[in-house]
């Protein structure tokens, strides 16, 4: 006589939902905090740090140009700082291809001062410094070549220095942000979770409908 294997029944969807409903109310919030914190911490540990370096150049008008022209040309040079004409020269001094400079370098201007800020980001702090200074140098030379027509030249105001630390968020910050997001999602799940009726809740009595009057009652009321 052979023994037949015992088949285990898989839990149905209804039983799974019933088990979920029997969990404590704070379980969704705790699970969201834990999952969000783990995801945020893993992101902070696995993502390489990013370093940022910034150099500044200032527009100076010549004797033949008004002072207001420097501010206008500073805005124009801020727009062409990341163009191929400038980045093609900067790649020689930075030692990286033009594509890397295009992806890693940003230029910004101020509406109150004729100044251009060249900011570079990289996983290496020394490379971020080299890229920012290289683009500023190329932009200054480009402005010097067109000084005869623009009557404005660019002067190095401040060179980029090696950053003291990464500009990206640390693992502790990403863990905190992830835990906050997970807790928020857990709280939302707690709000939409179907409530289980408590034992102490009184049952609502059913509404009673009066029956029809008998013939005797109707005769007595006359």
Buried (B, 14 or more C-beta within 10 A) or exposed (E): EEEEEEEEEEEEEEEEEEEEEEEEEEBBBEBBBBBBBBBBBBBBEEEEBBBBBBBBBBBBBEEEBEEEBBBBBBBBBBEBBBEEEBBEBBBEBBEBEBEBBEEBBBBEBBEEBBBBBBBBBBBEBEBBBBBBBBBBBBBBEBBEEEBEEBBBBBEBBEBBEEBEEBBBBEBEEBBBBBBBBBBBBBEEBBEEBEEEEEEEEEEEEEEEEEEEEEEEEEEEEE
